[in-house]
Amino acid sequence: MANYAKESAKGIEVLTLEDVLYSSREIFITDEVNASTSVKLIKELMVLDKLSDEEVTIYINSPGGEVISGMAVYDVIRMMRAPVKTVCIGTAASMGAMLFLAGDKREMLPHTRLMIHDPAFGGGNMAGKKPHELQQYVEKLKQTQDIIVDIIAERTGKSKEEVRDTTKEDSYFNVEEAMEYGLATGVYATANNTLGNENLVLL
């Protein structure tokens, strides 16, 4: 893994790529959202929020994942005192798209896309389940659907009926479509998002 040298008042510091990004208050969500990855993200977000109230940028290229784990990250982002900008850098799908929606600013690279849909059956063996057990599962799935619909409606300004109609199938949005729907707030302009005047040298 590449290391970088930075000159500071303390002398020459050797930094990893993660150190450089973390010092710039930038983190990445590029894996499936699950119990392990969500805990790591929550820890990073909490530390950054304690260090400063300056903007945090979260870059997202995720296929989605577990609803409970993802909603924990969503809640932490929304509770942060520091403003958060989310940036789609590939495809933010399913729970990845929900985490994208958590940003105060929500930007996309020109050729990226978002995908939103209703929650789906997450696996497991349903064989041998009694009718009331199946009904309980369906009710929990509907509760999750309501949560997702409420969030999308709140963040986009769309009615719940419009959102339900959109999420009944996998719905993909390019940058222009996402902005028109209210999912994204702008296009990410890399020229205006540099690391500043850091004097970094690749080792």
Residue frames as qw, qx, qy, qz and C-alpha x, y, z in Angstrom:
[[0.000, 0.888, 0.460, 0.000, 0.00, 0.00, 0.00],
 [0.393, 0.591, -0.026, 0.704, 1.29, 3.47, -0.92],
 [0.454, -0.646, -0.342, 0.509, 2.60, 5.78, 1.77],
 [0.247, 0.840, 0.133, 0.465, 2.94, 9.54, 1.64],
 [0.519, -0.199, -0.307, 0.772, 5.37, 11.97, 3.26],
 [0.063, -0.887, -0.311, -0.335, 4.09, 15.24, 4.65],
 [0.409, 0.183, -0.347, 0.824, 6.15, 18.08, 6.07],
 [0.396, -0.802, -0.369, -0.253, 4.70, 19.65, 9.20],
 [0.199, -0.837, 0.325, -0.393, 5.78, 21.50, 12.32],
 [0.834, -0.416, 0.352, -0.081, 6.65, 18.11, 13.78],
 [0.251, -0.465, 0.752, 0.394, 8.96, 17.31, 10.88],
 [0.428, 0.189, -0.692, -0.550, 8.37, 14.71, 8.17],
 [0.641, -0.012, 0.598, -0.480, 5.33, 12.52, 8.80],
 [0.119, 0.090, -0.898, -0.414, 4.68, 9.26, 6.94],
 [0.577, 0.170, 0.354, -0.716, 1.00, 8.75, 6.19],
 [0.334, 0.192, 0.899, 0.207, -1.01, 5.94, 4.63],
 [0.098, -0.304, -0.560, -0.765, -3.64, 6.61, 2.00],
 [0.397, -0.643, -0.652, -0.065, -6.31, 6.16, 4.68],
 [0.405, -0.497, -0.282, 0.714, -4.53, 8.70, 6.91],
 [0.118, -0.025, 0.287, 0.950, -4.54, 11.28, 4.12],
 [0.275, -0.439, -0.626, -0.583, -8.23, 10.79, 3.36],
 [0.475, -0.608, -0.602, 0.206, -9.20, 10.69, 7.04],
 [0.333, -0.377, -0.156, 0.850, -7.33, 13.93, 7.73],
 [0.093, -0.057, -0.379, -0.919, -9.34, 15.45, 4.87],
 [0.461, 0.175, 0.549, -0.674, -12.54, 14.16, 6.56],
 [0.643, 0.307, -0.432, -0.553, -13.28, 11.77, 3.69],
 [0.468, -0.162, 0.854, -0.158, -14.46, 8.18, 4.12],
 [0.399, 0.196, -0.681, -0.582, -15.66, 5.47, 1.73],
 [0.708, 0.062, 0.584, -0.393, -18.57, 3.02, 1.66],
 [0.417, 0.473, -0.621, -0.466, -17.64, 0.49, -1.02],
 [0.086, 0.060, -0.993, 0.050, -18.74, -2.83, 0.47],
 [0.462, -0.481, -0.669, -0.329, -21.99, -4.52, 1.34],
 [0.291, -0.514, 0.319, -0.741, -23.60, -2.92, 4.38],
 [0.756, -0.255, -0.602, -0.031, -23.65, -5.44, 7.23],
 [0.647, -0.745, -0.153, 0.055, -23.07, -5.64, 10.97],
 [0.744, -0.249, 0.073, 0.615, -19.29, -5.49, 10.59],
 [0.374, 0.352, 0.242, 0.823, -18.99, -2.71, 8.01],
 [0.226, -0.811, -0.317, -0.437, -21.67, -0.60, 9.70],
 [0.664, -0.685, -0.129, 0.269, -19.88, -0.66, 13.07],
 [0.617, -0.059, 0.164, 0.768, -16.64, 0.45, 11.38],
 [0.137, 0.569, 0.341, 0.735, -18.46, 3.30, 9.62],
 [0.433, -0.828, -0.304, -0.184, -20.23, 4.42, 12.77],
 [0.696, -0.501, -0.044, 0.513, -16.92, 4.54, 14.67],
 [0.466, 0.155, 0.250, 0.834, -15.31, 6.62, 11.92],
 [0.073, -0.698, -0.381, -0.603, -18.24, 9.02, 11.76],
 [0.559, -0.785, -0.264, 0.048, -18.38, 9.48, 15.53],
 [0.651, -0.331, 0.040, 0.682, -14.65, 10.25, 15.72],
 [0.299, 0.334, 0.320, 0.835, -14.83, 12.76, 12.86],
 [0.257, -0.779, -0.391, -0.418, -17.82, 14.42, 14.47],
 [0.634, -0.697, -0.173, 0.287, -15.97, 14.74, 17.79],
 [0.623, -0.098, 0.138, 0.764, -12.84, 16.16, 16.14],
 [0.042, -0.160, 0.172, 0.971, -14.51, 19.01, 14.29],
 [0.450, 0.575, 0.540, -0.420, -17.77, 20.41, 13.00],
 [0.174, 0.513, -0.499, -0.676, -16.31, 20.81, 9.50],
 [0.810, 0.292, -0.113, -0.495, -17.96, 18.99, 6.61],
 [0.518, -0.233, 0.818, 0.088, -17.49, 15.24, 6.22],
 [0.583, 0.416, -0.408, -0.566, -17.59, 13.70, 2.74],
 [0.658, -0.079, 0.741, -0.109, -18.77, 10.10, 2.29],
 [0.365, 0.400, -0.624, -0.564, -18.07, 8.45, -1.08],
 [0.703, 0.042, 0.605, -0.370, -20.50, 5.63, -1.87],
 [0.530, 0.333, -0.647, -0.436, -20.27, 2.73, -4.33],
 [0.280, -0.134, 0.872, -0.377, -22.27, 0.01, -2.61],
 [0.308, -0.158, -0.820, -0.456, -24.69, -2.74, -3.67],
 [0.613, -0.490, -0.113, -0.609, -26.68, -2.29, -0.45],
 [0.317, 0.157, -0.859, 0.369, -27.07, -4.76, 2.37],
 [0.296, -0.435, -0.809, 0.260, -28.84, -5.28, 5.68],
 [0.147, -0.767, -0.319, -0.538, -31.59, -2.82, 6.51],
 [0.620, -0.753, -0.196, 0.101, -31.01, -2.77, 10.29],
 [0.676, -0.266, 0.092, 0.681, -27.26, -2.21, 9.93],
 [0.309, 0.404, 0.328, 0.796, -27.77, 0.40, 7.23],
 [0.257, -0.821, -0.333, -0.385, -30.39, 2.32, 9.17],
 [0.656, -0.629, -0.132, 0.397, -28.03, 2.51, 12.15],
 [0.501, -0.039, 0.214, 0.838, -25.48, 4.26, 9.94],
 [0.028, 0.627, 0.444, 0.639, -28.22, 6.47, 8.45],
 [0.452, -0.828, -0.329, -0.041, -29.34, 7.57, 11.92],
 [0.631, -0.464, 0.002, 0.622, -25.78, 8.39, 13.02],
 [0.359, 0.241, 0.333, 0.838, -25.21, 10.51, 9.89],
 [0.151, -0.723, -0.421, -0.527, -28.44, 12.43, 10.46],
 [0.573, -0.773, -0.247, 0.116, -27.53, 13.06, 14.12],
 [0.672, -0.033, -0.032, 0.739, -24.05, 14.42, 13.42],
 [0.083, -0.858, -0.159, 0.482, -23.38, 18.07, 14.22],
 [0.200, -0.415, 0.537, 0.707, -20.93, 18.25, 11.32],
 [0.673, 0.505, -0.027, -0.539, -22.57, 18.67, 7.91],
 [0.600, -0.118, 0.760, 0.219, -22.27, 15.60, 5.70],
 [0.512, 0.555, -0.326, -0.570, -21.90, 15.47, 1.94],
 [0.759, 0.008, 0.650, 0.048, -22.52, 12.13, 0.24],
 [0.301, 0.616, -0.485, -0.543, -21.04, 11.45, -3.19],
 [0.917, 0.189, 0.335, -0.102, -22.05, 8.57, -5.49],
 [0.041, -0.689, 0.619, 0.375, -18.89, 7.30, -7.20],
 [0.003, 0.088, -0.951, -0.298, -20.30, 4.23, -8.96],
 [0.495, -0.384, -0.586, -0.514, -23.65, 2.69, -8.16],
 [0.179, -0.120, 0.658, -0.721, -25.37, 3.39, -4.87],
 [0.520, -0.180, -0.673, -0.494, -28.08, 0.73, -4.77],
 [0.650, -0.456, -0.606, -0.044, -30.71, -0.30, -2.24],
 [0.571, -0.737, -0.216, 0.290, -29.31, 0.49, 1.23],
 [0.534, -0.061, 0.153, 0.829, -26.38, 2.21, -0.48],
 [0.024, 0.548, 0.381, 0.744, -28.89, 4.66, -1.95],
 [0.487, -0.783, -0.377, -0.086, -30.51, 5.16, 1.45],
 [0.623, -0.485, -0.061, 0.610, -27.13, 6.10, 2.94],
 [0.326, 0.261, 0.307, 0.855, -26.61, 8.46, 0.01],
 [0.208, -0.725, -0.438, -0.488, -29.90, 10.15, 0.97],
 [0.588, -0.638, -0.348, 0.355, -28.56, 10.81, 4.48],
 [0.489, 0.008, 0.036, 0.872, -26.29, 13.59, 3.19],
 [0.059, 0.734, 0.260, -0.624, -27.08, 17.26, 3.60],
 [0.370, 0.638, -0.412, -0.536, -25.54, 17.67, 0.14],
 [0.793, 0.071, 0.605, 0.015, -25.98, 14.71, -2.20],
 [0.300, 0.733, -0.396, -0.465, -23.78, 14.76, -5.29],
 [0.906, 0.150, 0.390, 0.061, -23.05, 12.29, -8.08],
 [0.282, -0.384, 0.594, 0.648, -20.18, 11.86, -10.49],
 [0.424, 0.372, -0.279, -0.777, -21.41, 12.39, -14.09],
 [0.595, 0.168, -0.681, -0.391, -21.67, 8.72, -15.07],
 [0.014, -0.049, 0.904, -0.425, -22.92, 7.18, -11.83],
 [0.507, -0.323, -0.517, -0.609, -26.37, 5.93, -10.87],
 [0.342, -0.179, 0.652, -0.652, -28.69, 5.30, -7.96],
 [0.468, -0.173, -0.783, -0.372, -31.13, 2.43, -7.48],
 [0.357, -0.140, 0.558, -0.736, -34.05, 2.37, -5.06],
 [0.548, -0.136, -0.721, -0.401, -36.57, -0.38, -4.44],
 [0.748, -0.495, 0.014, -0.441, -38.80, -2.01, -1.84],
 [0.317, -0.498, 0.790, -0.167, -37.15, -4.28, 0.75],
 [0.752, 0.186, -0.537, -0.333, -36.98, -7.89, -0.34],
 [0.942, -0.326, 0.009, -0.081, -36.93, -11.29, 1.32],
 [0.017, -0.835, 0.547, -0.052, -33.43, -11.62, 2.73],
 [0.485, 0.312, -0.816, 0.022, -33.03, -15.38, 2.56],
 [0.383, -0.207, 0.725, -0.534, -33.44, -18.10, 5.13],
 [0.146, -0.112, -0.956, -0.230, -35.50, -21.26, 5.05],
 [0.482, -0.069, 0.124, -0.864, -39.24, -20.58, 5.00],
 [0.603, -0.048, -0.743, -0.285, -40.12, -24.24, 4.58],
 [0.477, -0.293, -0.781, 0.276, -42.22, -25.60, 7.41],
 [0.016, -0.007, 0.305, -0.952, -43.27, -22.15, 8.62],
 [0.085, 0.564, 0.797, -0.199, -46.85, -21.88, 9.92],
 [0.172, 0.737, 0.450, 0.475, -49.26, -19.33, 8.41],
 [0.307, -0.939, -0.151, 0.040, -49.04, -16.97, 11.40],
 [0.625, -0.462, 0.258, 0.574, -45.23, -17.09, 11.22],
 [0.438, 0.320, 0.486, 0.685, -45.31, -16.19, 7.54],
 [0.045, -0.876, -0.390, -0.279, -47.78, -13.39, 8.28],
 [0.494, -0.800, -0.006, 0.339, -45.50, -11.97, 10.96],
 [0.572, -0.156, 0.383, 0.708, -42.64, -11.90, 8.49],
 [0.247, 0.593, 0.507, 0.575, -44.76, -10.12, 5.87],
 [0.249, -0.926, -0.282, -0.033, -45.85, -7.54, 8.48],
 [0.552, -0.620, 0.166, 0.532, -42.22, -6.84, 9.42],
 [0.484, 0.155, 0.493, 0.706, -41.34, -6.49, 5.74],
 [0.051, 0.797, 0.456, 0.394, -44.18, -3.97, 5.32],
 [0.420, -0.866, -0.101, 0.252, -42.94, -2.02, 8.36],
 [0.555, -0.320, 0.347, 0.685, -39.50, -1.82, 6.76],
 [0.320, 0.489, 0.547, 0.599, -41.10, -0.72, 3.51],
 [0.151, -0.921, -0.348, -0.088, -42.91, 2.08, 5.35],
 [0.510, -0.697, 0.105, 0.492, -39.63, 3.29, 6.88],
 [0.491, -0.027, 0.490, 0.720, -37.90, 3.37, 3.50],
 [0.151, 0.687, 0.547, 0.454, -40.81, 5.13, 1.83],
 [0.296, -0.913, -0.235, 0.152, -40.98, 7.73, 4.62],
 [0.512, -0.535, 0.244, 0.627, -37.27, 8.53, 4.29],
 [0.392, 0.202, 0.559, 0.702, -37.29, 8.79, 0.50],
 [0.006, 0.814, 0.505, 0.285, -40.40, 10.99, 0.61],
 [0.388, -0.858, -0.108, 0.317, -38.87, 13.24, 3.27],
 [0.499, -0.432, 0.355, 0.662, -35.53, 13.63, 1.49],
 [0.301, 0.190, 0.627, 0.693, -36.95, 14.12, -2.03],
 [0.266, 0.242, 0.126, -0.925, -40.16, 16.02, -1.38],
 [0.389, -0.066, -0.745, -0.538, -42.16, 13.39, -3.27],
 [0.721, -0.285, 0.132, -0.618, -45.44, 12.08, -1.90],
 [0.489, -0.268, 0.818, -0.143, -45.47, 8.66, -0.28],
 [0.796, 0.415, 0.379, -0.223, -47.75, 7.46, -3.07],
 [0.525, 0.783, -0.319, -0.098, -45.23, 8.55, -5.70],
 [0.103, -0.607, 0.782, -0.096, -42.41, 6.84, -3.83],
 [0.684, -0.017, 0.694, -0.222, -44.35, 3.60, -3.42],
 [0.776, 0.592, 0.124, -0.177, -45.04, 3.57, -7.14],
 [0.339, 0.794, -0.504, 0.003, -41.32, 4.11, -7.87],
 [0.179, -0.522, 0.810, -0.199, -39.97, 1.54, -5.42],
 [0.881, 0.048, 0.320, -0.345, -42.29, -1.33, -6.32],
 [0.911, 0.345, 0.015, 0.226, -39.63, -2.31, -8.86],
 [0.628, -0.319, 0.127, 0.699, -35.88, -1.71, -9.12],
 [0.296, 0.931, 0.205, 0.065, -35.71, 1.93, -10.28],
 [0.676, -0.115, 0.104, 0.720, -32.40, 3.26, -11.62],
 [0.097, 0.977, 0.149, -0.115, -31.55, 6.95, -11.92],
 [0.644, 0.311, -0.024, 0.699, -28.72, 8.65, -13.77],
 [0.287, -0.173, -0.280, 0.899, -27.50, 12.03, -12.54],
 [0.207, -0.153, -0.235, -0.937, -30.12, 14.11, -14.36],
 [0.579, -0.390, -0.614, -0.369, -32.97, 11.79, -13.36],
 [0.550, -0.347, -0.597, 0.470, -31.80, 11.67, -9.74],
 [0.125, -0.094, -0.166, 0.974, -31.69, 15.45, -9.54],
 [0.370, -0.238, -0.396, -0.806, -35.12, 15.79, -11.13],
 [0.639, -0.402, -0.644, -0.122, -36.59, 13.27, -8.68],
 [0.386, -0.814, 0.162, -0.403, -34.93, 14.99, -5.71],
 [0.946, -0.232, -0.103, 0.202, -32.59, 12.14, -4.80],
 [0.658, -0.009, -0.001, 0.753, -29.44, 14.12, -5.69],
 [0.067, -0.899, -0.212, 0.378, -28.78, 17.81, -5.11],
 [0.206, 0.883, -0.304, -0.293, -26.00, 18.29, -7.64],
 [0.887, 0.378, -0.183, 0.194, -23.15, 17.00, -9.79],
 [0.708, -0.579, 0.110, 0.389, -19.82, 16.45, -8.07],
 [0.433, 0.874, -0.162, 0.154, -17.28, 18.97, -9.35],
 [0.882, -0.178, -0.118, 0.420, -13.82, 17.51, -8.74],
 [0.419, 0.514, -0.077, 0.744, -12.13, 20.82, -9.52],
 [0.298, -0.675, 0.108, -0.666, -13.78, 22.33, -6.47],
 [0.864, -0.462, 0.074, -0.187, -13.02, 19.39, -4.16],
 [0.606, 0.504, -0.526, 0.321, -9.24, 19.19, -3.81],
 [0.755, -0.363, -0.435, 0.330, -7.23, 18.15, -0.77],
 [0.267, -0.955, -0.021, 0.126, -6.16, 21.74, -0.27],
 [0.305, 0.849, -0.410, 0.138, -2.55, 22.85, -0.01],
 [0.860, -0.413, 0.295, 0.047, -1.20, 19.71, 1.64],
 [0.244, 0.740, -0.611, -0.142, 2.46, 19.25, 0.73],
 [0.890, -0.124, 0.418, -0.135, 2.30, 15.50, 0.09],
 [0.266, 0.602, -0.703, -0.271, 4.96, 13.38, -1.57],
 [0.969, 0.020, -0.078, -0.233, 4.35, 9.79, -2.68],
 [0.385, -0.625, 0.677, 0.039, 6.98, 7.46, -1.22]]
